[in-house]
Amino acid sequence: MPAWNESESIGNTIREVYEFGPVCDVLVVDDGSRDNTAQVAREAGATVLELPFNMGVGGAMRTGFKYAKNYGYSQVIQVDADGQHDPRDIKAVLDGLQHADIAIGARFANKGNYTVRGPRKWAMKVLAWTISRVAGTNLTDVTSGFRAANMKAIRQYVDHYPAEYLGDTIDSLVVAIRSGCTVRQVGVSMRERQGGTPSHDPIKAAIYLGRSGMALLFALTRKKTEPSTN
């Protein structure tokens, strides 16, 4: 669970994961928060790794995957600290790993009523269409951060997850596919942020999607690699 200044929501999010999700360990990677996110997370029962400064989602995620690999976890799932991902859907997304190396909790897959409009909607459709062609399966929500990974995908992420913040969900997904990981999506419901302040407004969201498009182009030009075997 990557977290940056999420003290208002992370405690309840962790408690909901324990209450409504399958039996699991919760790791919070505190990405250089300026508030007491780390303290709140520990009090809610999570293991916390504190980064010395803000590295962005990519750096936090790579840290989490290294932790999972080092401690021998066979499956992991990323859940946003702001509570938008409903812990009741965690099991369904993990079950998607029965048929793939990476399972995406998709907001636009005939479940829930999450909607986007305007340029953001069309940019997301173009990204989804393009990556669906690369993955060889229909994907409708490639920017979702609600993702599960098996051991093969964990090793691949440790080797190649982009530490820089440049549409990291897009970049990491394309590189994983080109490294031989298979992907499928599972329909999930998306909730409103449960607390705190959104990290980006509509203008920043549009900029993010533009950066995602650039990240997609870079990712498609990367050399194919194989996940490490140890």
Secondary structure, DSSP 4 states (H G I P E B T S, - for coil): -EESS-TTTHHHHHHHHHHHS-S---EEEE-S-SSSHHHHHHHTT-EEEE-SS--HHHHHHHHHHHHHHHTT-SEEE---TTS-B-GGGHHHHHHGGGS-SEEEEESSSSSS-----HHHHHHHHHHHHHHHHHHTS--S-TT---EEEEHHHHHHHHHH---S-SSHHHHHHHHHHHTT--EEEEE--BPPP-SS--S--HHHHHHHHHHHHHHHHHHHHSPP------
